[in-house]
Amino acid sequence: MNGIITKSTGLWYEIRTETGEFIPCRLRGKFRIDGNKNTSPVVVGDHVIFDLEKDNTGYITNIKKRKNYLDRKSTKLSKINHLIAANIDQAFLVITLKEPRTSLGFIDRFLVACEGFRIPVCVVFNKMDIYSQKEIDKIDEISQLYQSIGYDVIKTSVEKNEGLQIIKEMMLNKVSLFSGHSGVGKSAIINAIDPNLNLKVGEISKFHSKGKHTTTFAQMFSLSKGGFIIDTPGIKEFGLIQYSKDEIRDYFPEIRTYNNLCRFNNCCHINEPNCAVKKAVEEGKIPYSRYLNYLAILEADDMKLADWQLL
């Protein structure tokens, strides 16, 4: 039988069949092999083939080729990939200026991971109802930065029903992934878009000003108006694991524009002479914060990622 992985809880996977049934399945032992570089060989969004057992459970026997996937470095195993989802049409990165705060470094790492598979990303500034005018001005500044690069930016407020209709229209008949830190309001936005889902909404820790985990595993939901949404657990860090230094320069769109204009074809835009990228940064054509984060990713040094201050 054919189906799509809609939930992963560890040893068991929920599969939605072509007829709309949901079957709990396990993996055949052959998938758990030495040398596997992922925390799990299958992930939400995977198209699979499975055998149905007499007790109405199943065994996954084959995983169909993915058109794309999103992964990050496992927080506990530095050389292992943590797969987030597969076969995604677009991603919505939900961010907040505070309660909790999302850094530019986190945003840029997520965008690089999506650029690796040319997954379109929409940056969603949520909780617009809680900010002061000074904070709104900062959000406007950051929004213009990412829009100038070519990313869609939407400002939302569930309380004021702001920006939600735009997201709803963008999601029609597509597989959309929602990601971001815990507490940024992913589940609240999804509930507002399709109240039939009724996802659990969490609170913000008053002591740490960070979100409490309410989504504990990725799950795919069918939208009543057409399309699918993948809700993911809150991500604290987004480490990149599978990209070489030569590839990273191609995953910053504004840097990619200047790659072929440098003196050397393999220019990494660090200290090479006649570098078109460094010149573009000096002239303000490439945002300085993005260039700093590009360098930090090359060095794999999270501590140097440029934060909200646009240098």
Secondary structure, 3 states (H helix, E strand, C coil): CEEEEEEECCCCEEEEECCCCEEEEEECHHHCCCCCCECCCCCCCCEEEEEECCCCCEEEEEECCCCCEEEEECCCCCCCEEEEEECCCEEEEEECCCCCCCCHHHHHHHHHHHHCCCCCEEEEECCHHHCCHHHHHHHHHHHHHHHHHCCEEEECECCCCECHHHHHHHHCCCEEEEECCCCCCHHHHHHHHCCCCCCCCCCECCCCCCECCCCCCCEEEECCCCCEEEECCCCCCCCCCCCCHHHHHHHCHHHHCCHHHCCCCCCCCCCCCCCHHHHHHHCCCCCHHHHHHHHHHHHCCHHHCCCCCCC
